[in-house]
Amino acid sequence: MNNNHWQFDTKAIHACHRPDPETGAISQTVVPAVAYAFADAESAAACVSGERQGTYYGRYGNPTARTLEEKVACLENGEACIGLSSGMAAISSALLAFLQAGDHVIVTKDVYGGTYNFITKMAPRFGISHSFVDCTDPAVVEASIISNTKAIFVETPSNPLLTVLDLKALAEVAKAHKLPLIVDNTFMTPCLQRPLELGADVVVHSATKYMNGHGDVLAGFVVGRQDVVDFVRMRVSGDLGQNLNAWESFLILRGLKTLGLRVREHCANAAAVAGYLDAHPNVMKVHYPGLASHPQHELARRQMKEMGGIVSFEVHGGEGAAKQVMDRLELAMISFSLGDPETLVQHPASMTHFSMPREVRYEQGITDGLLRLSIGLESAEDIIADLEQALQTLPEEDQA
Ligand SMILES: Cc1ncc(COP(=O)(O)O)c(C=O)c1O
């Protein structure tokens, strides 16, 4: 079915999915099978060699995952997609698809802590070097390219400081040097930002977050050209065993049906919370691309459909005050994840970015008093009332 004319919400529900031809069941059939039988030896060989399309072993693909992969490729406007067992599986496989011993990768300087760990601890063991670069300036990125640079990896908006990068400008730099631009689109989802349409080559996701949206699945996606996705499927994920299973594919397919609805509500609530925090005397700084004070506010308005559901803020009084606010929150839950229906709060310095050396963390602006909120789908009034009662309890000496 040609569904190019559909709006995003329609695609999220109907793209690449029709009722089961045998039963008429509308919701996706779960096929948990690992092994698939062939009519004869010739068809088995043709499937393994790639001559004939088909599923032959669960580590290389699954029919339920296949429906999900087609849908995500359609939502991101990419040629192909592979579902993987986590966002880190997607990030590491996408990088390993382009990098080998002796290669160098440029990485935006404020990336998710797990990506930072992979780049600084695991990749060097395989002879892959890196430079963390301030990617807010494409000229700096260009100047950082060296003879063995083989990829540029960015995340926008970044975790936890919500730095926004100009994807179009970065894609131009990447193209001029024939380098693939890989973009972590976790915070935005294709509902708010489609990097491939802006010139990026590969999109990666932690589908654990908004894409599934219910806090009950770990998953990731790599979206891009068919040959890149095939390589990740057969060589990287196929060999390392990072496949996504049928049950989790089913849950994500269910979650995707409400992606647009959920994301819009997360954004509306986040905008209300950011405005509230921005005016609060106990709050030193709010990081949210929707605020006019955000350094890339204008770019964010151009590049992102809405501003996302994450708000970070710094309280006066450093780590002690930040942790006190966290402990006093009654509705918001202390948790590492994001993109769930529940409002979640975390202290990056001691949680998601704990493994980053303190001086690097400070250099990036991840202060001891920084808190990251993943704004949930509760009523904005209740989220704000919860923050109000927690911020009010800061002792006098910690106030401005
Ligand atoms: C921006 C971003 N990318 C990737 C990941 C890793 O995802 P996962 O936990 O699914 O491996 C996270 C996790 O928080 C994230 O925030």
The ligand as a MOL file (V3000), in Angstrom:
LIG
                    3D

  0  0  0     0  0            999 V3000
M  V30 BEGIN CTAB
M  V30 COUNTS 16 16 0 0 0
M  V30 BEGIN ATOM
M  V30 1 C 20.1640 9.4870 24.1790 0
M  V30 2 C 20.3310 8.0500 24.5620 0
M  V30 3 N 20.8580 7.1870 23.6790 0
M  V30 4 C 21.0200 5.8900 23.9800 0
M  V30 5 C 20.6810 5.3800 25.2210 0
M  V30 6 C 20.9120 3.9320 25.5220 0
M  V30 7 O 19.7330 3.2250 25.4390 0
M  V30 8 P 19.4860 1.7900 26.0960 0
M  V30 9 O 19.4150 1.9940 27.5690 0
M  V30 10 O 18.2220 1.3400 25.4690 0
M  V30 11 O 20.6490 0.9240 25.7250 0
M  V30 12 C 20.1160 6.2340 26.1700 0
M  V30 13 C 19.7210 5.7270 27.4820 0
M  V30 14 O 19.3420 6.4540 28.3550 0
M  V30 15 C 19.9390 7.6090 25.8250 0
M  V30 16 O 19.4230 8.4800 26.7020 0
M  V30 END ATOM
M  V30 BEGIN BOND
M  V30 1 1 1 2
M  V30 2 1 2 3
M  V30 3 2 2 15
M  V30 4 2 3 4
M  V30 5 1 4 5
M  V30 6 1 5 6
M  V30 7 2 5 12
M  V30 8 1 6 7
M  V30 9 1 7 8
M  V30 10 2 8 9
M  V30 11 1 8 10
M  V30 12 1 8 11
M  V30 13 1 12 13
M  V30 14 1 12 15
M  V30 15 2 13 14
M  V30 16 1 15 16
M  V30 END BOND
M  V30 END CTAB
M  END
